[in-house]
Amino acid sequence: MTGKNKTARIAGLLYLVVVVTGMFSLAYIPKQLFVWNDPAQTLDNMLHHEALFRLSIASSVICYTAFIFLPVALFYLLRSVHEFYAKTMALLAIISVPMSFINLRHKYDILSLLEASRQLHPGTAPELPAQMMEHLTRYDNGILIITVFWGLWLLPFGYLVYRSGFLPRLLGIFLMLGCAGYLVNFFGNTLSGDYASSGVSSYLGMLPAIGEIGTCLWLLVAGVKEMPDYKDKE
């Protein structure tokens, strides 16, 4: 296995960790536990499935940690295509990591509320469900802001994949479209209170999923073809 193929496989493995843990904490857990229009039911779900909620926090930590090393591995893989764009890609990705970790504090605040709920008699703290939903909403709003950088890094990443010659151009196109999908959803949710109910966001969310999961699997399974000789162009 060549050095570049080894780097590609490492990047693919890191990407797989990010994808699996991200889907678990951001997609699976909310569907299992959160009932946005019923705070009391959500609190009850949390109390009965606290271990699952705690696992989502641990999963997020693993995801964000892997997301530090993923753009570094991709930088070493793609810097021969264009070093400036590779640096930009890595920077935009890594910027999101401290923001993501800081945003997790809202989930730890929820753990404190769950502990308080267990220590109180039923009905003695009716404000707890509302407080918990407030922290969930703040966490969700934080994720919305972070998606700006989850989208932006895909633009130079997709361009590098498209130009590389050793990865499928179609993946590069979907990665760049994924950037557009993230940004349109961000501005749609920011500018319109009814955007989420329009159904557009779910379709646009498929674009980064196709590009990122496809790239992850390609790097992990197929690796890269023989590298062409590049000269960086400013």
N, C-alpha and C positions, 0 to 999 in steps of 0.2 A: 504494500500500500504506500503510495507517494505521500509526501508531507502535506500537500494540499488536500488529498483525499482524507487523510487523518484529521485535518482541521475541519473539513466539511462534516465528517461523522461526529466530531465533538460538538460542532455547532448544531447539528441535527438533534443530538441527544439533549443538549441544553434547551433547544426549542421545544422538544417533546415535553420536557419537564414544565416549561412555561405554559404550554397549551393545556396539558392535563390538569395541572393545579389551578390554572386560571379558570378553566371551564367549571371545575368543581366548586370553587369559592364564589365565582361571579354569576354562574348560570344555574348549577344544580341546587346549591344551598338556598338561594332566594325562593325557588319554586317549591322547595320542601317546607320552609319555615315561615316565610313572610306572607302575611295577608294584609296588604297595604290599607284596605278600607276597614280592617277589623283589628285594632290594637290589642284588644283583650285576647283574641284568638292567637295573635302572633306571640304575645307574652306566654300564653299557655304552651304553644309549640316550643318556644325556647326553653321553658322549664322542663318539659318532658324529653327534649332532645338536646340538652345542653352540650353533651359530648360531641354531637354533630356540629354544633355551632363553634365549639372550641377547635374542632378539626378544621373548620373552614379558615380560622385565623392562622393556624399552623400552616395550612396549605398556601395561604397568601404570602406568608413569610418565605416559604420555599420558592414560590413563584417569583417574588421580587428579587430574591437573592440570585436566582438563576438568571434573571433579566439584567443583572450587572455583568455577568460573564458572557452572555449570548452576544451582545453587540461587539464585545472585544474579540471573540472568536470570528465573527463575521467580518470585522475590520481586517484581521490578518488574512482572511480568505479573499476579500474583495479589494484590498488596497491597491493591488496591481492594475485594477481596472481604472480607478481614478482615486488617488489618495485623499484629495480634499473632500469629495463626496462621501468617502468611507469614514472620514473623521466626523463629518457633519451627521451622518447616520448614527454613529456611536454616541455622539454627544446628545442628540435629541432623545435617544432611547434612555440613556443613563440619567438624564435630568428627571425623568418620571419616577425613578426609584425612591429618592428621599421623600417626594410628595406622596407616594403610595404608602410608605411606612408611617408617615405622620398621620395620614388619613385613617390608619388602622386604630388609632386611639379611640375612635368612636365605638368600635366593637369592644374594646376593653372597658369602656364606660358602660356598655350594655351588660357585660359580665358583672360589674359592680351592682347594677340594678337587679340582676337575677339573684345575686346573693342577698340583697336587701329584701327582695320579695319572699325568699325562703324564710327569713327571720321574722317576718311580720305575719300576723293573722290575716286570713283572707278578708278582703274588703276594707282593711284599715289604711291602705295606701292606694286609693283609686287613681292617683295621678301617675303611678308607675307605668302603665301601658302607654300613656301619652308621652312620658319622658323617653321611654325606650324607642318609640316611633320617631321622636325628634332626632335621636342619635342615628337611627337608621337612615333618616332623610338626609342628615348632614353627611353621613358616609356616602350615600348615593350621589349627592351633589359633588362631593370630592372626587368620586370616580368619574363623573361627567367632565370635570375640569381636566383630570389626568388624561382623558381620552384625546385631548388636543395633541399631546406629545406621543401617545400611542399611535396616532394617525400620522403626525409629521415625520416620524422617523422612517415610515414606510415609503415616503416619496423618494429620498435618495437611495434607500435600500432597493426599491423596485427598479430604479434607473440603473443601478449597478448590476443587478441581476439581468436586466434587459440587454445591457451592453456587454456583459461578461463573455458570452460565447461558449461558456462551459456550464451554464444553467439554462433551462428553457425560458425563452423570451415571454411565453404566455404567463409564467409565474410572475415575472417582472411587471407585466401589465396589470395583473390582478392585485399585486402589492400596491402599485400606484393608485389603482381604483379604490383599494382599501383605505388609503389616506383620504381620498375624497369622501368615502362613506363615513369615516369617523368624523370628519370636519362638518359635513352636512348635518349629521345627527346632532353634533354639539350645538351648532348655531340654530338648528331647528328647535331643539329643546330649550335653548336659551331665549329665543325670540318669540316662541309661541307656546302657550300653556296647553294647547290641544295637540301638539305635534306627536306625542307618544301614542295617542289614540288613533292616529291616522293610518298606522300600519306601515308607513314608509320606512321607519327606522329598522324594522325587522329585515326588510329586503336589503337595505343598504348595509346592515350588519353582516350579511352573508359575504360581501366582497372581501373584507379583510380576512374572514374565516377561510375562504377558498385560497387566497394568496398565501396566508401564513401556514395553514395546515399542509397545503400542497408543497410549499418550500421546505417545511420541516421534514416531511416524509421523503422528499426527493434527496435532501442532504443526507438523511439517515440511511436510506436504502441504496440509492444510486450513486451518491457521491458527486464528483465533478469529472467532466471530460478533461482531456489534456489541455493544459493552460496555453492560450495564445500569448504572444509576446506583446505587452502593452507599453505604450509610452503615455504618461499622464498628459492630459490636455487641460489647461486652465480655462 
